[in-house]
Amino acid sequence: MEAEISSSKPMQDDEKAGSLGPWAFLRAGLPGGFSGAGWQLMFAWLGFQLLSSTLWAHHLRKLAGWSALPSYWGEQLTTRDVWEMAVNGNLAEHPLGFWTPLLVLAFLGWALWAGWKVQAEAVALKPRFAPWILGLLDACLLGILPILLVQGSLTWALEKIGSTGIQGLGWTELIGGALVRLVAISAFLLQWWLCRLHRAGAPEGGWRLGSWSALGSHLGHSFLRLWMHPLQWGLLLAGGVVLRFGLHAAVLALAWRWGGGSPAKVWAFLALEALATVVAAWLMGWMLRAVAGFWRHDTHLREEIRQLKRRAAGQPVEA
């Protein structure tokens, strides 16, 4: 079949001659991270991570009336200390303050929109709002149930392994379960990325999808683009989660060892955390571009197959 597709219409390059998994587009997605949309993505996540945390720390300082962070950073807190802060520090009444959640939502929205611009830029599409929001609804319809089923099965298996009582396996459910949940969130985002791309650039009508058959085709193709390559997508998503959160964990572990005997050490920790956030955002942009390349290739391949079927049925081939 692939040979017939290749001979039915000249391809621009060999990459379009057959079906390829998402791994094949990692190299193509590597450059381009420092474009306008790429910088927006990195600055949005930087603001989300640092400014929201800074406002929350300032809020806690106002509740306590003072801050001992430079002197006591790195010391372990007992359960009683946490209880005292939660109960006597008025955290139950005002856990985050007013500005912290507002700023978190603002920067999170900016980051999600910047990610859409990165994808659209990678495949020369216009980043419209309608495909972005309608793609999210498509992802909720297609992705929530199967992703939750897979996550629940893996979490159940990890709980069984962790409850065997074998030394060293007690951490399996704690660490592995957290990883599975984070990968599940990434899988839902991936389904959204695929749905919005298809709505923005699908040849059968774009984001409007004026007929039920076009809508069904869109949903079916978007679903299959994720679940026809579960191993490759799963490894890519898990690797991305480990890299991004591993960067933050490494900075936190280093700061814990340093302690906080001076404000300079605290500022050094913030600088390292900012660097880790920018690198993690760049990695996410790389993944966004790789997904866009995979979608473009899959769309071209499906169009070639459709034209081949029309030719085989004696119907005119569309230009």
ROMAR-472916 format. One record per residue (C-alpha): residue number from 0; chain; x, y, z. Coordinates in Angstrom, 2 decimals, always signed. Layout:
+-----+----+---------+---------+---------+
:   i : ch :       X :       Y :       Z :
+-----+----+---------+---------+---------+
: NUM :  A :       X :       Y :       Z :
...
+-----+----+---------+---------+---------+
***
This chain:
+-----+----+---------+---------+---------+
:   i : ch :       X :       Y :       Z :
+-----+----+---------+---------+---------+
:   0 :  A :   +0.00 :   +0.00 :   +0.00 :
:   1 :  A :   +2.77 :   +2.45 :   +0.90 :
:   2 :  A :   +4.43 :   +1.87 :   -2.48 :
:   3 :  A :   +1.16 :   +2.64 :   -4.25 :
:   4 :  A :   +0.73 :   +5.79 :   -2.24 :
:   5 :  A :   +4.25 :   +6.90 :   -3.09 :
:   6 :  A :   +3.71 :   +6.31 :   -6.81 :
:   7 :  A :   +0.22 :   +7.81 :   -6.96 :
:   8 :  A :   +1.44 :  +11.36 :   -6.35 :
:   9 :  A :   +4.95 :  +12.77 :   -6.14 :
:  10 :  A :   +5.95 :  +13.46 :   -2.57 :
:  11 :  A :   +8.02 :  +16.45 :   -1.54 :
:  12 :  A :  +10.38 :  +14.26 :   +0.48 :
:  13 :  A :  +10.82 :  +10.67 :   +1.56 :
:  14 :  A :   +9.39 :  +11.40 :   +5.02 :
:  15 :  A :   +5.89 :  +11.60 :   +3.55 :
:  16 :  A :   +6.07 :   +8.20 :   +1.85 :
:  17 :  A :   +4.68 :   +6.15 :   +4.73 :
:  18 :  A :   +3.32 :   +6.16 :   +8.24 :
:  19 :  A :   +5.79 :   +7.37 :  +10.88 :
:  20 :  A :   +5.56 :   +7.38 :  +14.64 :
:  21 :  A :   +6.07 :  +10.48 :  +16.81 :
:  22 :  A :   +9.74 :   +9.66 :  +17.46 :
:  23 :  A :  +10.52 :  +10.50 :  +13.84 :
:  24 :  A :   +9.69 :  +14.18 :  +14.39 :
:  25 :  A :  +11.82 :  +14.92 :  +17.41 :
:  26 :  A :  +14.78 :  +16.13 :  +15.35 :
:  27 :  A :  +12.56 :  +18.36 :  +13.20 :
:  28 :  A :  +11.00 :  +19.85 :  +16.33 :
:  29 :  A :  +14.34 :  +20.65 :  +17.95 :
:  30 :  A :  +15.06 :  +24.03 :  +16.30 :
:  31 :  A :  +12.75 :  +27.02 :  +16.46 :
:  32 :  A :  +12.41 :  +27.25 :  +20.23 :
:  33 :  A :  +13.64 :  +30.83 :  +20.39 :
:  34 :  A :  +11.07 :  +32.33 :  +18.06 :
:  35 :  A :   +8.52 :  +34.90 :  +19.19 :
:  36 :  A :   +6.00 :  +32.29 :  +20.31 :
:  37 :  A :   +8.75 :  +30.23 :  +21.93 :
:  38 :  A :   +9.91 :  +33.18 :  +24.02 :
:  39 :  A :   +6.33 :  +33.85 :  +25.06 :
:  40 :  A :   +5.96 :  +30.25 :  +26.21 :
:  41 :  A :   +9.11 :  +30.43 :  +28.32 :
:  42 :  A :   +8.28 :  +33.81 :  +29.88 :
:  43 :  A :   +4.70 :  +32.70 :  +30.62 :
:  44 :  A :   +5.86 :  +29.60 :  +32.52 :
:  45 :  A :   +8.54 :  +31.68 :  +34.25 :
:  46 :  A :   +5.93 :  +34.10 :  +35.52 :
:  47 :  A :   +3.62 :  +31.25 :  +36.51 :
:  48 :  A :   +6.35 :  +29.53 :  +38.53 :
:  49 :  A :   +8.17 :  +32.45 :  +40.15 :
:  50 :  A :   +5.81 :  +35.38 :  +40.48 :
:  51 :  A :   +2.95 :  +33.28 :  +41.82 :
:  52 :  A :   +5.28 :  +31.61 :  +44.34 :
:  53 :  A :   +6.70 :  +34.98 :  +45.36 :
:  54 :  A :   +3.24 :  +36.43 :  +45.94 :
:  55 :  A :   +2.26 :  +33.39 :  +48.01 :
:  56 :  A :   +5.42 :  +33.73 :  +50.12 :
:  57 :  A :   +4.64 :  +37.42 :  +50.61 :
:  58 :  A :   +1.10 :  +36.50 :  +51.65 :
:  59 :  A :   +2.41 :  +34.02 :  +54.23 :
:  60 :  A :   +4.82 :  +36.65 :  +55.52 :
:  61 :  A :   +1.97 :  +39.11 :  +56.02 :
:  62 :  A :   -0.03 :  +36.51 :  +57.94 :
:  63 :  A :   +2.91 :  +35.68 :  +60.19 :
:  64 :  A :   +4.15 :  +39.24 :  +60.54 :
:  65 :  A :   +7.75 :  +38.24 :  +59.79 :
:  66 :  A :   +9.80 :  +35.86 :  +57.67 :
:  67 :  A :  +12.53 :  +33.50 :  +58.85 :
:  68 :  A :  +13.23 :  +32.01 :  +55.44 :
:  69 :  A :  +16.89 :  +33.17 :  +55.17 :
:  70 :  A :  +17.69 :  +31.76 :  +58.61 :
:  71 :  A :  +15.78 :  +28.48 :  +58.62 :
:  72 :  A :  +15.51 :  +27.40 :  +55.00 :
:  73 :  A :  +16.58 :  +23.78 :  +54.74 :
:  74 :  A :  +15.50 :  +22.71 :  +58.21 :
:  75 :  A :  +12.94 :  +19.93 :  +58.40 :
:  76 :  A :   +9.53 :  +20.77 :  +59.77 :
:  77 :  A :   +7.78 :  +18.46 :  +62.17 :
:  78 :  A :   +4.12 :  +17.55 :  +61.87 :
:  79 :  A :   +3.37 :  +19.83 :  +64.81 :
:  80 :  A :   +5.07 :  +22.76 :  +63.03 :
:  81 :  A :   +2.90 :  +22.24 :  +59.95 :
:  82 :  A :   -0.21 :  +22.00 :  +62.12 :
:  83 :  A :   +0.67 :  +25.21 :  +63.96 :
:  84 :  A :   +1.18 :  +27.09 :  +60.70 :
:  85 :  A :   -2.06 :  +25.78 :  +59.19 :
:  86 :  A :   -4.24 :  +26.43 :  +62.25 :
:  87 :  A :   -2.68 :  +29.42 :  +64.00 :
:  88 :  A :   -1.39 :  +31.07 :  +60.84 :
:  89 :  A :   -4.91 :  +31.63 :  +59.42 :
:  90 :  A :   -4.05 :  +29.50 :  +56.39 :
:  91 :  A :   -7.42 :  +27.77 :  +56.55 :
:  92 :  A :   -9.20 :  +31.11 :  +56.09 :
:  93 :  A :   -6.84 :  +32.71 :  +53.57 :
:  94 :  A :   -4.60 :  +29.94 :  +52.17 :
:  95 :  A :   -3.43 :  +31.79 :  +49.06 :
:  96 :  A :   -4.59 :  +35.36 :  +49.40 :
:  97 :  A :   -6.29 :  +37.34 :  +46.63 :
:  98 :  A :   -3.55 :  +38.03 :  +44.09 :
:  99 :  A :   -1.87 :  +34.61 :  +44.02 :
: 100 :  A :   -4.68 :  +32.58 :  +42.35 :
: 101 :  A :   -5.48 :  +35.51 :  +40.04 :
: 102 :  A :   -1.88 :  +35.69 :  +38.85 :
: 103 :  A :   -1.66 :  +31.90 :  +38.55 :
: 104 :  A :   -4.71 :  +31.81 :  +36.26 :
: 105 :  A :   -3.44 :  +34.73 :  +34.18 :
: 106 :  A :   +0.00 :  +33.25 :  +33.55 :
: 107 :  A :   -1.40 :  +29.75 :  +33.04 :
: 108 :  A :   -3.77 :  +31.05 :  +30.39 :
: 109 :  A :   -0.90 :  +32.89 :  +28.71 :
: 110 :  A :   +1.25 :  +29.75 :  +28.77 :
: 111 :  A :   -1.49 :  +27.61 :  +27.20 :
: 112 :  A :   -2.13 :  +30.19 :  +24.49 :
: 113 :  A :   +1.60 :  +30.60 :  +23.80 :
: 114 :  A :   +1.85 :  +26.83 :  +23.39 :
: 115 :  A :   -0.89 :  +26.99 :  +20.76 :
: 116 :  A :   +1.01 :  +29.72 :  +18.94 :
: 117 :  A :   +4.16 :  +27.56 :  +19.00 :
: 118 :  A :   +2.26 :  +24.70 :  +17.36 :
: 119 :  A :   +0.52 :  +26.86 :  +14.79 :
: 120 :  A :   +3.79 :  +28.53 :  +13.88 :
: 121 :  A :   +5.46 :  +25.14 :  +13.36 :
: 122 :  A :   +2.95 :  +24.12 :  +10.65 :
: 123 :  A :   +2.20 :  +27.58 :   +9.20 :
: 124 :  A :   -1.33 :  +27.85 :  +10.60 :
: 125 :  A :   -3.06 :  +30.89 :  +12.06 :
: 126 :  A :   -3.60 :  +30.46 :  +15.83 :
: 127 :  A :   -7.32 :  +31.17 :  +16.01 :
: 128 :  A :   -9.27 :  +31.03 :  +19.24 :
: 129 :  A :  -12.09 :  +28.79 :  +17.94 :
: 130 :  A :   -9.93 :  +25.72 :  +17.18 :
: 131 :  A :   -8.11 :  +26.24 :  +20.48 :
: 132 :  A :  -11.21 :  +26.16 :  +22.66 :
: 133 :  A :  -13.20 :  +23.69 :  +20.55 :
: 134 :  A :  -10.20 :  +21.39 :  +20.50 :
: 135 :  A :  -10.29 :  +21.41 :  +24.30 :
: 136 :  A :  -13.92 :  +20.28 :  +24.21 :
: 137 :  A :  -12.98 :  +17.55 :  +21.74 :
: 138 :  A :  -10.18 :  +16.40 :  +24.06 :
: 139 :  A :  -12.61 :  +16.21 :  +26.99 :
: 140 :  A :  -14.95 :  +14.08 :  +24.91 :
: 141 :  A :  -12.24 :  +11.79 :  +23.54 :
: 142 :  A :   -9.54 :  +11.68 :  +26.18 :
: 143 :  A :  -10.87 :  +11.77 :  +29.72 :
: 144 :  A :  -12.40 :   +8.28 :  +29.92 :
: 145 :  A :   -9.65 :   +6.22 :  +28.19 :
: 146 :  A :   -6.86 :   +8.13 :  +29.94 :
: 147 :  A :   -8.53 :   +7.64 :  +33.33 :
: 148 :  A :   -8.96 :   +3.92 :  +32.61 :
: 149 :  A :   -5.27 :   +3.51 :  +31.79 :
: 150 :  A :   -4.21 :   +5.65 :  +34.74 :
: 151 :  A :   -6.47 :   +3.73 :  +37.11 :
: 152 :  A :   -5.14 :   +0.37 :  +35.91 :
: 153 :  A :   -1.50 :   +1.41 :  +36.30 :
: 154 :  A :   -2.11 :   +3.02 :  +39.70 :
: 155 :  A :   -3.90 :   -0.12 :  +40.92 :
: 156 :  A :   -0.97 :   -2.27 :  +39.77 :
: 157 :  A :   +1.53 :   +0.00 :  +41.52 :
: 158 :  A :   -0.52 :   -0.10 :  +44.73 :
: 159 :  A :   -0.49 :   -3.90 :  +44.63 :
: 160 :  A :   +3.27 :   -3.93 :  +44.13 :
: 161 :  A :   +3.81 :   -1.42 :  +46.93 :
: 162 :  A :   +1.63 :   -3.37 :  +49.36 :
: 163 :  A :   +3.57 :   -6.62 :  +49.01 :
: 164 :  A :   +5.75 :   -5.70 :  +51.97 :
: 165 :  A :   +8.97 :   -6.31 :  +50.06 :
: 166 :  A :  +11.69 :   -3.93 :  +51.18 :
: 167 :  A :  +12.36 :   -1.22 :  +48.63 :
: 168 :  A :   +8.98 :   -1.53 :  +46.90 :
: 169 :  A :   +7.14 :   +0.67 :  +49.38 :
: 170 :  A :   +8.14 :   +3.74 :  +47.37 :
: 171 :  A :   +6.77 :   +2.27 :  +44.14 :
: 172 :  A :   +3.23 :   +3.52 :  +44.57 :
: 173 :  A :   +4.31 :   +6.91 :  +45.95 :
: 174 :  A :   +6.81 :   +7.78 :  +43.22 :
: 175 :  A :   +5.37 :   +5.68 :  +40.40 :
: 176 :  A :   +1.82 :   +6.76 :  +41.19 :
: 177 :  A :   +2.78 :  +10.44 :  +41.05 :
: 178 :  A :   +4.56 :   +9.85 :  +37.74 :
: 179 :  A :   +1.53 :   +8.05 :  +36.29 :
: 180 :  A :   -0.79 :  +10.90 :  +37.28 :
: 181 :  A :   +1.48 :  +13.51 :  +35.76 :
: 182 :  A :   +1.80 :  +11.49 :  +32.54 :
: 183 :  A :   -2.01 :  +11.19 :  +32.43 :
: 184 :  A :   -2.29 :  +14.98 :  +32.56 :
: 185 :  A :   +0.30 :  +15.25 :  +29.79 :
: 186 :  A :   -1.62 :  +12.68 :  +27.73 :
: 187 :  A :   -4.79 :  +14.76 :  +28.01 :
: 188 :  A :   -2.87 :  +17.85 :  +26.89 :
: 189 :  A :   -1.46 :  +15.85 :  +23.97 :
: 190 :  A :   -4.99 :  +14.86 :  +22.92 :
: 191 :  A :   -5.92 :  +18.55 :  +23.05 :
: 192 :  A :   -2.90 :  +19.49 :  +20.94 :
: 193 :  A :   -3.89 :  +16.98 :  +18.26 :
: 194 :  A :   -7.57 :  +18.00 :  +18.25 :
: 195 :  A :   -6.93 :  +21.73 :  +17.92 :
: 196 :  A :   -4.41 :  +21.22 :  +15.13 :
: 197 :  A :   -6.89 :  +19.15 :  +13.15 :
: 198 :  A :   -9.64 :  +21.70 :  +13.64 :
: 199 :  A :   -7.35 :  +24.50 :  +12.52 :
: 200 :  A :   -5.96 :  +22.83 :   +9.42 :
: 201 :  A :   -7.94 :  +19.74 :   +8.44 :
: 202 :  A :   -8.73 :  +19.62 :   +4.72 :
: 203 :  A :  -12.32 :  +18.50 :   +5.34 :
: 204 :  A :  -13.57 :  +21.86 :   +6.49 :
: 205 :  A :  -11.23 :  +23.14 :   +9.16 :
: 206 :  A :  -12.47 :  +24.06 :  +12.60 :
: 207 :  A :  -16.06 :  +24.60 :  +11.46 :
: 208 :  A :  -16.64 :  +20.92 :  +10.54 :
: 209 :  A :  -19.97 :  +21.70 :   +8.92 :
: 210 :  A :  -21.31 :  +18.12 :   +8.76 :
: 211 :  A :  -21.69 :  +15.20 :  +11.13 :
: 212 :  A :  -19.47 :  +13.06 :   +8.91 :
: 213 :  A :  -16.72 :  +15.66 :   +9.02 :
: 214 :  A :  -17.03 :  +15.89 :  +12.80 :
: 215 :  A :  -16.92 :  +12.11 :  +13.15 :
: 216 :  A :  -13.88 :  +11.92 :  +10.87 :
: 217 :  A :  -12.16 :  +14.64 :  +12.90 :
: 218 :  A :  -12.81 :  +12.91 :  +16.22 :
: 219 :  A :  -11.82 :   +9.50 :  +14.89 :
: 220 :  A :   -8.56 :  +10.69 :  +13.37 :
: 221 :  A :   -7.66 :  +12.74 :  +16.45 :
: 222 :  A :   -8.29 :   +9.73 :  +18.69 :
: 223 :  A :   -6.27 :   +7.35 :  +16.52 :
: 224 :  A :   -3.33 :   +9.73 :  +16.26 :
: 225 :  A :   -2.83 :   +9.28 :  +19.99 :
: 226 :  A :   -3.80 :   +5.65 :  +20.53 :
: 227 :  A :   -2.23 :   +4.11 :  +17.42 :
: 228 :  A :   +1.19 :   +4.84 :  +18.97 :
: 229 :  A :   +0.66 :   +4.26 :  +22.71 :
: 230 :  A :   +4.19 :   +3.04 :  +23.44 :
: 231 :  A :   +5.99 :   +5.89 :  +21.68 :
: 232 :  A :   +3.69 :   +8.57 :  +23.06 :
: 233 :  A :   +3.84 :   +7.02 :  +26.53 :
: 234 :  A :   +7.63 :   +6.99 :  +26.59 :
: 235 :  A :   +7.84 :  +10.54 :  +25.25 :
: 236 :  A :   +5.35 :  +11.83 :  +27.80 :
: 237 :  A :   +7.00 :   +9.98 :  +30.69 :
: 238 :  A :  +10.44 :  +11.19 :  +29.61 :
: 239 :  A :   +9.20 :  +14.76 :  +29.39 :
: 240 :  A :   +7.64 :  +14.58 :  +32.86 :
: 241 :  A :  +10.81 :  +13.12 :  +34.38 :
: 242 :  A :  +13.02 :  +15.75 :  +32.74 :
: 243 :  A :  +10.86 :  +18.77 :  +33.60 :
: 244 :  A :  +10.06 :  +17.87 :  +37.17 :
: 245 :  A :  +13.50 :  +16.37 :  +37.68 :
: 246 :  A :  +15.00 :  +19.78 :  +37.02 :
: 247 :  A :  +12.89 :  +21.37 :  +39.73 :
: 248 :  A :  +13.56 :  +18.49 :  +42.14 :
: 249 :  A :  +17.31 :  +18.84 :  +41.60 :
: 250 :  A :  +17.20 :  +22.57 :  +42.33 :
: 251 :  A :  +15.11 :  +21.98 :  +45.46 :
: 252 :  A :  +17.47 :  +19.24 :  +46.69 :
: 253 :  A :  +20.49 :  +21.49 :  +46.11 :
: 254 :  A :  +18.83 :  +24.38 :  +47.98 :
: 255 :  A :  +17.94 :  +22.03 :  +50.84 :
: 256 :  A :  +21.61 :  +21.07 :  +51.19 :
: 257 :  A :  +22.76 :  +24.68 :  +50.99 :
: 258 :  A :  +20.46 :  +25.88 :  +53.69 :
: 259 :  A :  +19.48 :  +29.53 :  +53.83 :
: 260 :  A :  +21.95 :  +31.22 :  +56.11 :
: 261 :  A :  +21.88 :  +34.39 :  +54.03 :
: 262 :  A :  +19.53 :  +36.17 :  +51.61 :
: 263 :  A :  +22.16 :  +35.61 :  +48.89 :
: 264 :  A :  +21.58 :  +31.85 :  +49.08 :
: 265 :  A :  +17.84 :  +32.35 :  +48.80 :
: 266 :  A :  +18.30 :  +34.56 :  +45.72 :
: 267 :  A :  +20.64 :  +31.95 :  +44.25 :
: 268 :  A :  +17.94 :  +29.34 :  +44.75 :
: 269 :  A :  +15.40 :  +31.57 :  +42.98 :
: 270 :  A :  +17.82 :  +32.10 :  +40.08 :
: 271 :  A :  +18.33 :  +28.35 :  +39.68 :
: 272 :  A :  +14.59 :  +27.77 :  +39.88 :
: 273 :  A :  +14.08 :  +30.36 :  +37.15 :
: 274 :  A :  +16.65 :  +28.62 :  +34.96 :
: 275 :  A :  +15.01 :  +25.23 :  +35.53 :
: 276 :  A :  +11.62 :  +26.71 :  +34.61 :
: 277 :  A :  +12.92 :  +28.20 :  +31.36 :
: 278 :  A :  +14.60 :  +24.93 :  +30.36 :
: 279 :  A :  +11.45 :  +22.96 :  +31.19 :
: 280 :  A :   +9.35 :  +25.37 :  +29.12 :
: 281 :  A :  +11.76 :  +25.00 :  +26.19 :
: 282 :  A :  +11.42 :  +21.21 :  +26.45 :
: 283 :  A :   +7.65 :  +21.57 :  +26.34 :
: 284 :  A :   +7.94 :  +23.77 :  +23.27 :
: 285 :  A :  +10.08 :  +21.08 :  +21.62 :
: 286 :  A :   +7.35 :  +18.53 :  +22.29 :
: 287 :  A :   +4.71 :  +20.90 :  +20.92 :
: 288 :  A :   +6.66 :  +21.30 :  +17.67 :
: 289 :  A :   +7.24 :  +17.54 :  +17.38 :
: 290 :  A :   +3.49 :  +16.91 :  +17.81 :
: 291 :  A :   +2.75 :  +19.50 :  +15.13 :
: 292 :  A :   +5.16 :  +17.80 :  +12.73 :
: 293 :  A :   +3.58 :  +14.41 :  +13.43 :
: 294 :  A :   +0.10 :  +15.82 :  +12.78 :
: 295 :  A :   +1.17 :  +17.43 :   +9.49 :
: 296 :  A :   +2.72 :  +14.21 :   +8.24 :
: 297 :  A :   -0.30 :  +12.12 :   +9.27 :
: 298 :  A :   -2.65 :  +14.58 :   +7.56 :
: 299 :  A :   -0.68 :  +14.42 :   +4.31 :
: 300 :  A :   -0.61 :  +10.63 :   +4.45 :
: 301 :  A :   -4.36 :  +10.34 :   +5.04 :
: 302 :  A :   -5.02 :  +12.73 :   +2.18 :
: 303 :  A :   -2.85 :  +10.60 :   -0.11 :
: 304 :  A :   -4.79 :   +7.49 :   +0.90 :
: 305 :  A :   -8.10 :   +9.28 :   +0.26 :
: 306 :  A :   -7.00 :  +10.37 :   -3.20 :
: 307 :  A :   -5.78 :   +6.84 :   -3.96 :
: 308 :  A :   -9.18 :   +5.41 :   -2.99 :
: 309 :  A :  -10.94 :   +7.96 :   -5.22 :
: 310 :  A :   -8.70 :   +6.97 :   -8.12 :
: 311 :  A :   -9.34 :   +3.29 :   -7.51 :
: 312 :  A :  -13.10 :   +3.94 :   -7.51 :
: 313 :  A :  -12.87 :   +5.83 :  -10.80 :
: 314 :  A :  -13.71 :   +9.17 :   -9.21 :
: 315 :  A :  -11.90 :  +12.38 :  -10.19 :
: 316 :  A :   -8.88 :  +13.23 :   -8.07 :
: 317 :  A :   -9.19 :  +16.51 :   -6.22 :
: 318 :  A :   -6.57 :  +19.16 :   -6.81 :
+-----+----+---------+---------+---------+
***
